[in-house]
Amino acid sequence: MSEYSSHELAMQFREWILQHQNERYEIWETDDASQSIMLTTPYGQAVISFREFDIDVIEFTIQAANTDELKFYLHFEMRDLEHAKELYDEMVQSLLHLEETHTLHVLLCCTSALTTSYFANNLQRTADTLNLDMVFHAVSFNKLMEVGPDYDIILMAPQIGYQLKSISMAFKDKKVIQIPVSIFAEYDCIRLIELIRNTIQEEKEYEVPEELPSIHVFNNKKKLAVLIVICEYNQKRIIYRLVDQGRIKKETTIIKAKYSLTDLEDLLDVELKREPDIDAVCISTPGVLDKGKLTFREPGIYNAEVLKTFTERYQKPFYFYNDANTMVVGFYALQDSYENISFYFHPRSARNSGVGHVINGKLHSGRNNIAGEMQYLANTLKFKYPPEEIVKTQEGFLNLVSRFLTAIISCVDPEAIAICCDMFSDTEDLRKELAKTFQEEFIPDLILVNDPTEYMFLGCIYLALQEM
């Protein structure tokens, strides 16, 4: 234990921050009740809040200057000065990284990249002449999946315009537009740049999924803390909800560039102190959970004793579940058409996927909780190229997913497979691939899911209630 109180540590931390002037950002204090410290650059603003009513809880926030988008958020209880400094350094790196991402990166795509390369060069010269902070590159269509995630806007040449819908689905977080024929035919740089500038001012339209019922569909009187860990291509999120008697009373989202188990501790230190009467904590996480131990390779978590560690730290019941399992349980709970469902979850650019199975109305996770861990199957399938190369093209991704689904159908034979995968806009191509192996009546219903988050929450709560 530290010899200083939380308040004293917070004040030491405050002074330490103010001593770290840097030529890459301006640092100053506010004179209001929030007692905040501001770090500003031309590209974003970070706020470190020392709340007057809650001084031992510190909050970090970063917003991008050009969009006001929240890029970083966390709060933690002031217990360890060195840990606070580490979090501060991580926040500063995220703030400075905005300078790299401030430039608008535009990718032109056509069949071979020959015509778009010429167009991209002309666009770059025009943007430089106009002093516009834009960078243009061109790529062939078969390389789009590999490099597309690094760009803000993707421009499709007219000759591949028929791919617009599928590419828009694959890059939901990007602006994807087809270059008008008149602009492309004349290499009209001024008009295309004007189109780009107008496009970035518009909100991208999505199909709004059917609203899910509130979690009060589960009749219970428990007060639960529910945490969902989501590790995406360029962002890590922990979504926290306080659920009291089946209704959401509070929601907070931690946003970071990196993830570790200490992020869960930082969040819970604050929230469980504010709500000490919480009955239990339920956590949905990627990785393999076996006998209270977690292995999640991406952030370097191997055989971590999560159940024992968190239970002893907070003296409350903890329930950890694999994310794909919570997805399938949540999905199953909100329908009454199927008793046998698989939920296939495949993040963009990932070589492996996770699958949750409900068989005869019950979750099937296996003896060691590895049922659905397709990483083990991937090592035995014979691919022409390594899986990490295959997923860089739509054709390769389709081949990989269809093989995984073939294994699921052969071994489990579900009535339906819910599929959450950015690379597909419909199931037609998947059904065609599966029809090469199975007769039509053997292919289950294929149901596309845009966002699994609500299913994860529902499934996590449902599984925990069954154990309580």
C-alpha positions as CSV (number, residue, x, y, z in Angstrom):
1,M,0.0,0.0,0.0
2,S,1.2,3.5,-0.7
3,E,2.1,5.8,2.2
4,Y,0.0,8.5,0.5
5,S,-3.8,8.9,0.3
6,S,-5.5,8.8,-3.1
7,H,-6.0,12.5,-2.9
8,E,-2.3,13.1,-2.2
9,L,-1.3,10.8,-5.1
10,A,-3.7,12.6,-7.4
11,M,-2.1,16.0,-6.5
12,Q,1.4,14.5,-7.0
13,F,0.2,13.2,-10.4
14,R,-1.2,16.6,-11.3
15,E,2.1,18.4,-10.5
16,W,4.0,15.7,-12.5
17,I,1.8,16.3,-15.6
18,L,2.3,20.1,-15.4
19,Q,6.0,19.7,-15.3
20,H,5.9,17.8,-18.6
21,Q,5.8,20.6,-21.1
22,N,6.3,19.5,-24.7
23,E,6.9,21.4,-27.9
24,R,4.4,19.0,-29.7
25,Y,1.5,20.1,-27.6
26,E,0.3,23.0,-25.5
27,I,-0.6,22.3,-21.9
28,W,-2.7,24.5,-19.6
29,E,-5.1,24.4,-16.7
30,T,-8.7,25.3,-16.5
31,D,-9.9,27.7,-13.8
32,D,-13.3,26.1,-13.3
33,A,-14.6,23.5,-10.8
34,S,-13.5,20.6,-13.0
35,Q,-9.8,21.3,-12.2
36,S,-8.9,19.9,-15.6
37,I,-5.6,19.9,-17.5
38,M,-5.8,20.4,-21.2
39,L,-3.3,19.2,-23.8
40,T,-4.0,20.6,-27.3
41,T,-2.5,20.2,-30.7
42,P,-3.8,21.4,-34.1
43,Y,-5.3,17.9,-34.5
44,G,-6.9,17.1,-31.2
45,Q,-7.5,17.9,-27.6
46,A,-6.9,15.8,-24.5
47,V,-8.5,16.5,-21.2
48,I,-7.3,15.2,-17.8
49,S,-10.1,15.8,-15.3
50,F,-9.6,15.9,-11.5
51,R,-13.2,16.0,-10.3
52,E,-13.9,18.1,-7.2
53,F,-16.5,15.7,-5.9
54,D,-14.5,12.6,-6.8
55,I,-10.8,13.7,-6.7
56,D,-9.3,10.2,-6.5
57,V,-10.9,9.3,-9.8
58,I,-9.1,10.7,-12.8
59,E,-10.6,10.8,-16.3
60,F,-8.7,10.9,-19.7
61,T,-10.5,12.0,-22.9
62,I,-9.2,12.8,-26.4
63,Q,-11.3,14.3,-29.2
64,A,-10.2,14.8,-32.8
65,A,-10.2,18.4,-33.8
66,N,-11.6,17.9,-37.3
67,T,-14.5,15.6,-36.4
68,D,-15.0,16.0,-32.6
69,E,-14.9,12.1,-32.6
70,L,-14.0,10.6,-29.3
71,K,-10.7,8.8,-29.8
72,F,-9.6,7.8,-26.3
73,Y,-11.5,7.5,-23.0
74,L,-10.7,5.9,-19.6
75,H,-11.1,6.6,-16.0
76,F,-9.3,5.1,-13.1
77,E,-8.9,5.3,-9.3
78,M,-5.7,6.9,-8.1
79,R,-3.9,4.2,-6.3
80,D,-0.5,3.8,-8.0
81,L,1.4,6.8,-9.2
82,E,3.6,4.8,-11.6
83,H,0.6,3.1,-13.2
84,A,-1.1,6.6,-13.6
85,K,2.1,7.8,-15.4
86,E,2.0,4.8,-17.8
87,L,-1.7,5.5,-18.6
88,Y,-0.8,9.2,-19.2
89,D,2.0,8.2,-21.6
90,E,-0.4,6.0,-23.5
91,M,-2.8,8.8,-23.8
92,V,-0.2,11.3,-25.0
93,Q,0.9,8.8,-27.7
94,S,-2.7,8.5,-28.9
95,L,-3.0,12.4,-28.9
96,L,0.2,12.7,-31.0
97,H,-0.9,10.0,-33.3
98,L,-3.8,12.2,-34.4
99,E,-1.3,14.2,-36.4
100,E,-0.6,11.2,-38.5
101,T,-4.2,10.4,-39.0
102,H,-5.3,14.0,-39.6
103,T,-4.2,14.0,-43.2
104,L,-7.1,12.6,-45.4
105,H,-5.9,9.4,-47.0
106,V,-7.7,8.6,-50.2
107,L,-7.4,5.3,-52.1
108,L,-8.4,4.9,-55.7
109,C,-9.3,1.4,-56.9
110,C,-9.8,-0.3,-60.3
111,T,-9.2,-3.7,-61.8
112,S,-5.4,-3.3,-62.3
113,A,-4.6,0.1,-60.8
114,L,-3.2,1.4,-64.1
115,T,-5.7,4.1,-64.9
116,T,-6.3,5.0,-61.2
117,S,-2.5,5.3,-60.6
118,Y,-2.3,8.0,-63.3
119,F,-5.4,9.7,-61.9
120,A,-4.0,9.5,-58.3
121,N,-0.8,11.2,-59.4
122,N,-2.8,14.0,-61.0
123,L,-4.9,14.4,-57.9
124,Q,-1.9,14.6,-55.7
125,R,-0.4,17.4,-57.8
126,T,-3.7,19.3,-57.7
127,A,-4.1,18.8,-53.9
128,D,-0.5,20.0,-53.3
129,T,-1.1,23.1,-55.5
130,L,-4.2,23.9,-53.5
131,N,-2.4,23.3,-50.2
132,L,-4.9,20.6,-49.3
133,D,-3.9,18.0,-46.6
134,M,-4.7,15.0,-48.8
135,V,-2.7,12.0,-49.8
136,F,-3.8,9.9,-52.9
137,H,-2.8,6.3,-53.8
138,A,-4.1,3.7,-56.1
139,V,-4.5,0.0,-55.8
140,S,-5.7,-3.0,-57.8
141,F,-9.0,-4.6,-56.7
142,N,-7.3,-7.8,-55.6
143,K,-5.2,-5.8,-53.1
144,L,-8.0,-3.6,-51.7
145,M,-8.8,-5.8,-48.7
146,E,-5.2,-5.7,-47.7
147,V,-4.5,-2.0,-47.8
148,G,-8.0,-0.5,-47.5
149,P,-8.2,-0.4,-43.7
150,D,-5.4,2.3,-43.7
151,Y,-7.4,4.8,-45.7
152,D,-10.2,7.2,-44.9
153,I,-12.0,7.2,-48.3
154,I,-12.1,4.5,-50.9
155,L,-13.0,5.6,-54.5
156,M,-14.2,2.9,-56.9
157,A,-13.6,3.3,-60.6
158,P,-16.8,3.0,-62.7
159,Q,-15.7,-0.3,-64.2
160,I,-15.9,-2.0,-60.8
161,G,-18.9,-0.1,-59.6
162,Y,-20.9,-3.3,-59.3
163,Q,-18.7,-4.1,-56.3
164,L,-19.7,-0.9,-54.5
165,K,-22.3,-2.6,-52.1
166,S,-19.9,-5.4,-51.1
167,I,-17.0,-3.0,-50.5
168,S,-19.2,-0.7,-48.5
169,M,-20.2,-3.6,-46.3
170,A,-16.5,-4.7,-45.9
171,F,-15.5,-1.2,-44.9
172,K,-18.4,0.0,-42.7
173,D,-16.2,2.6,-41.0
174,K,-15.0,4.1,-44.2
175,K,-16.5,6.4,-46.9
176,V,-16.8,4.3,-50.0
177,I,-18.0,6.0,-53.2
178,Q,-18.0,5.3,-56.9
179,I,-16.3,7.9,-59.1
180,P,-18.9,9.3,-61.6
181,V,-18.2,8.3,-65.2
182,S,-18.0,11.9,-66.4
183,I,-15.3,12.7,-63.8
184,F,-13.3,9.5,-64.4
185,A,-13.4,9.8,-68.2
186,E,-11.9,13.3,-68.1
187,Y,-9.6,12.8,-65.1
188,D,-11.3,15.9,-63.6
189,C,-9.3,16.4,-60.5
190,I,-11.0,19.6,-59.3
191,R,-14.5,18.0,-59.5
192,L,-13.4,14.8,-57.8
193,I,-11.7,16.7,-54.9
194,E,-14.9,18.7,-54.5
195,L,-16.8,15.5,-54.4
196,I,-14.4,14.1,-51.7
197,R,-14.7,17.3,-49.6
198,N,-18.5,17.2,-49.8
199,T,-18.5,13.5,-48.9
200,I,-16.5,13.8,-45.7
201,Q,-19.1,16.3,-44.4
202,E,-21.9,13.8,-44.8
203,E,-22.8,11.1,-42.4
204,K,-22.5,7.7,-43.9
205,E,-25.9,6.0,-44.1
206,Y,-26.3,2.5,-42.7
207,E,-29.2,0.1,-42.6
208,V,-30.6,0.4,-39.1
209,P,-30.9,-3.1,-37.7
210,E,-34.1,-4.1,-36.0
211,E,-34.1,-2.8,-32.4
212,L,-33.4,-5.5,-29.9
213,P,-35.6,-5.9,-26.8
214,S,-34.3,-4.6,-23.6
215,I,-32.5,-7.0,-21.3
216,H,-35.4,-6.9,-18.9
217,V,-36.7,-9.9,-20.9
218,F,-34.7,-11.9,-18.4
219,N,-36.8,-11.8,-15.2
220,N,-34.3,-11.2,-12.3
221,K,-33.8,-8.9,-9.4
222,K,-30.0,-8.8,-9.5
223,K,-27.7,-5.8,-9.8
224,L,-25.0,-6.7,-12.3
225,A,-21.9,-5.1,-13.7
226,V,-21.5,-6.3,-17.3
227,L,-18.3,-5.8,-19.3
228,I,-17.9,-6.5,-23.0
229,V,-14.4,-6.6,-24.4
230,I,-14.2,-5.8,-28.2
231,C,-10.8,-5.8,-30.0
232,E,-11.1,-4.3,-33.5
233,Y,-8.6,-3.5,-36.2
234,N,-7.6,-0.1,-34.9
235,Q,-9.4,0.3,-31.6
236,K,-9.9,-1.6,-28.3
237,R,-13.2,-1.0,-26.4
238,I,-14.6,-2.1,-23.1
239,I,-18.3,-1.4,-22.9
240,Y,-19.6,-1.3,-19.3
241,R,-23.2,-1.5,-18.3
242,L,-24.7,-1.3,-14.8
243,V,-27.9,-3.5,-15.0
244,D,-30.3,-3.3,-12.1
245,Q,-33.3,-5.6,-12.0
246,G,-33.0,-6.2,-15.8
247,R,-32.7,-2.5,-16.8
248,I,-29.6,-0.6,-17.9
249,K,-28.9,2.2,-15.3
250,K,-25.5,3.3,-16.6
251,E,-23.2,2.8,-19.6
252,T,-19.6,3.7,-20.1
253,T,-17.2,2.9,-22.9
254,I,-13.4,2.8,-22.5
255,I,-11.6,3.5,-25.8
256,K,-7.9,2.7,-26.1
257,A,-5.3,1.7,-28.7
258,K,-4.0,-1.2,-26.6
259,Y,-5.7,-3.7,-24.3
260,S,-4.6,-5.5,-21.1
261,L,-6.3,-7.0,-18.1
262,T,-5.3,-4.0,-16.0
263,D,-7.8,-2.0,-18.1
264,L,-10.6,-4.1,-16.6
265,E,-9.2,-3.5,-13.1
266,D,-9.0,0.3,-13.7
267,L,-12.6,0.4,-14.8
268,L,-13.9,-1.9,-12.0
269,D,-11.9,0.0,-9.3
270,V,-14.0,3.0,-10.1
271,E,-17.4,1.5,-10.8
272,L,-17.5,-1.0,-7.9
273,K,-16.5,1.8,-5.5
274,R,-19.4,3.9,-6.8
275,E,-21.8,0.9,-6.7
276,P,-20.6,-1.4,-3.8
277,D,-23.9,-3.3,-3.7
278,I,-23.4,-5.0,-7.1
279,D,-24.3,-8.7,-6.8
280,A,-21.9,-10.0,-9.5
281,V,-19.7,-9.0,-12.4
282,C,-20.1,-10.7,-15.9
283,I,-17.4,-10.3,-18.5
284,S,-17.5,-11.3,-22.2
285,T,-14.0,-11.5,-23.7
286,P,-12.2,-12.9,-26.7
287,G,-10.0,-15.9,-26.0
288,V,-10.1,-19.4,-24.6
289,L,-11.5,-19.7,-21.0
290,D,-10.7,-23.0,-19.3
291,K,-11.1,-23.6,-15.5
292,G,-10.9,-19.9,-14.7
293,K,-7.9,-19.2,-16.9
294,L,-7.8,-17.0,-20.0
295,T,-5.6,-17.2,-23.0
296,F,-6.0,-14.4,-25.5
297,R,-3.0,-14.3,-27.8
298,E,-3.3,-10.9,-29.5
299,P,-2.6,-8.8,-26.3
300,G,-0.2,-11.4,-24.9
301,I,-2.5,-13.0,-22.3
302,Y,-1.6,-16.6,-21.6
303,N,-3.2,-18.9,-19.0
304,A,-4.0,-15.9,-16.8
305,E,-5.9,-16.8,-13.6
306,V,-8.6,-14.3,-14.2
307,L,-11.4,-15.9,-12.1
308,K,-9.3,-16.3,-9.0
309,T,-7.5,-12.9,-9.4
310,F,-10.7,-10.8,-9.9
311,T,-12.7,-12.7,-7.3
312,E,-10.1,-12.2,-4.6
313,R,-9.4,-8.5,-5.6
314,Y,-13.1,-7.4,-5.4
315,Q,-14.6,-10.0,-3.1
316,K,-17.6,-10.5,-5.5
317,P,-18.7,-13.3,-7.8
318,F,-17.2,-13.1,-11.3
319,Y,-18.4,-14.8,-14.4
320,F,-16.1,-14.9,-17.5
321,Y,-17.4,-16.1,-20.9
322,N,-16.0,-16.4,-24.4
323,D,-17.4,-13.7,-26.7
324,A,-18.7,-16.0,-29.4
325,N,-20.5,-18.1,-26.8
326,T,-22.3,-14.9,-25.5
327,M,-23.2,-14.0,-29.0
328,V,-24.9,-17.3,-29.8
329,V,-26.7,-17.4,-26.4
330,G,-28.0,-13.9,-26.9
331,F,-29.1,-14.6,-30.4
332,Y,-30.8,-17.8,-29.4
333,A,-32.6,-16.1,-26.5
334,L,-34.2,-13.5,-28.8
335,Q,-35.8,-15.9,-31.3
336,D,-38.1,-19.0,-31.2
337,S,-37.6,-20.5,-34.6
338,Y,-34.5,-22.6,-34.0
339,E,-33.2,-25.0,-31.4
340,N,-29.8,-25.5,-33.1
341,I,-27.9,-22.4,-34.0
342,S,-24.2,-21.6,-34.6
343,F,-22.9,-18.0,-34.5
344,Y,-19.9,-17.4,-36.7
345,F,-17.8,-14.3,-35.8
346,H,-15.0,-13.3,-38.1
347,P,-13.4,-9.8,-37.7
348,R,-12.0,-8.1,-40.7
349,S,-8.5,-9.2,-41.8
350,A,-8.3,-12.0,-39.1
351,R,-7.1,-15.4,-40.3
352,N,-9.2,-17.1,-37.6
353,S,-12.8,-16.9,-36.4
354,G,-14.8,-17.8,-33.3
355,V,-18.0,-19.9,-33.3
356,G,-20.6,-20.3,-30.6
357,H,-23.0,-23.3,-30.7
358,V,-26.4,-23.8,-29.2
359,I,-27.4,-27.5,-29.6
360,N,-30.9,-28.6,-28.6
361,G,-31.4,-25.4,-26.8
362,K,-28.2,-25.5,-24.7
363,L,-24.8,-23.9,-25.1
364,H,-22.1,-26.3,-26.2
365,S,-18.6,-25.2,-25.3
366,G,-16.9,-28.6,-25.0
367,R,-14.8,-30.3,-22.3
368,N,-12.1,-27.7,-22.4
369,N,-14.2,-24.8,-23.7
370,I,-12.5,-24.8,-27.1
371,A,-15.6,-25.8,-29.1
372,G,-15.8,-23.2,-31.9
373,E,-12.1,-22.1,-31.7
374,M,-11.5,-22.3,-35.4
375,Q,-7.8,-21.4,-34.9
376,Y,-7.1,-25.1,-34.4
377,L,-8.9,-26.1,-37.5
378,A,-7.2,-23.5,-39.7
379,N,-3.8,-25.2,-39.1
380,T,-5.1,-28.5,-40.6
381,L,-7.0,-27.1,-43.7
382,K,-5.0,-27.2,-46.9
383,F,-4.9,-23.8,-48.4
384,K,-2.9,-22.8,-51.5
385,Y,-1.6,-19.8,-49.6
386,P,-1.2,-19.1,-45.8
387,P,-4.5,-18.0,-44.3
388,E,-3.1,-14.6,-43.3
389,E,-2.6,-14.0,-47.1
390,I,-5.9,-15.5,-48.2
391,V,-8.0,-13.1,-46.1
392,K,-6.5,-10.1,-48.0
393,T,-8.8,-10.6,-50.9
394,Q,-12.6,-11.1,-51.1
395,E,-12.3,-14.3,-53.1
396,G,-9.8,-15.7,-50.6
397,F,-11.9,-14.7,-47.6
398,L,-15.0,-16.3,-49.2
399,N,-12.9,-19.5,-49.6
400,L,-11.7,-19.5,-46.0
401,V,-15.2,-18.8,-44.5
402,S,-16.9,-21.4,-46.7
403,R,-14.4,-24.0,-45.5
404,F,-15.0,-23.1,-41.9
405,L,-18.8,-23.2,-42.4
406,T,-18.4,-26.6,-44.2
407,A,-16.8,-27.9,-41.0
408,I,-19.5,-26.5,-38.8
409,I,-22.3,-28.0,-41.0
410,S,-20.5,-31.4,-41.2
411,C,-20.0,-31.6,-37.4
412,V,-22.9,-29.8,-35.9
413,D,-25.6,-29.6,-38.7
414,P,-27.3,-26.5,-37.2
415,E,-30.7,-25.3,-38.4
416,A,-29.2,-21.7,-38.8
417,I,-25.8,-20.0,-38.8
418,A,-25.7,-16.3,-37.8
419,I,-22.7,-14.7,-39.5
420,C,-21.1,-11.5,-38.3
421,C,-18.4,-10.6,-40.8
422,D,-17.7,-7.3,-42.5
423,M,-16.7,-8.9,-45.8
424,F,-20.1,-10.0,-46.8
425,S,-23.1,-7.9,-47.9
426,D,-25.4,-10.9,-48.5
427,T,-25.2,-14.7,-48.2
428,E,-25.7,-15.6,-51.9
429,D,-22.0,-16.2,-52.7
430,L,-21.6,-18.2,-49.5
431,R,-24.5,-20.4,-50.4
432,K,-23.1,-21.0,-53.8
433,E,-19.8,-22.1,-52.3
434,L,-21.5,-24.4,-49.8
435,A,-23.6,-25.9,-52.6
436,K,-20.4,-27.2,-54.2
437,T,-20.2,-29.6,-51.2
438,F,-23.8,-30.0,-49.8
439,Q,-27.1,-30.5,-51.4
440,E,-29.4,-27.6,-50.9
441,E,-31.5,-29.0,-48.1
442,F,-28.4,-29.6,-46.0
443,I,-27.4,-25.9,-46.1
444,P,-28.7,-24.2,-43.0
445,D,-30.4,-20.8,-43.0
446,L,-27.6,-18.1,-43.2
447,I,-28.4,-14.9,-41.3
448,L,-26.2,-11.9,-41.5
449,V,-25.6,-9.9,-38.3
450,N,-24.2,-6.3,-38.5
451,D,-23.3,-5.8,-34.9
452,P,-23.1,-8.5,-32.2
453,T,-22.8,-6.2,-29.2
454,E,-26.3,-6.5,-27.9
455,Y,-26.3,-10.2,-28.3
456,M,-23.1,-10.3,-26.3
457,F,-24.7,-8.4,-23.4
458,L,-27.8,-10.5,-23.5
459,G,-25.9,-13.8,-23.7
460,C,-23.4,-12.7,-20.9
461,I,-26.3,-11.9,-18.5
462,Y,-28.2,-15.0,-19.4
463,L,-25.3,-17.3,-18.8
464,A,-24.4,-15.7,-15.5
465,L,-28.0,-15.9,-14.2
466,Q,-28.0,-19.6,-15.0
467,E,-25.0,-20.0,-12.7
468,M,-26.2,-17.9,-9.8
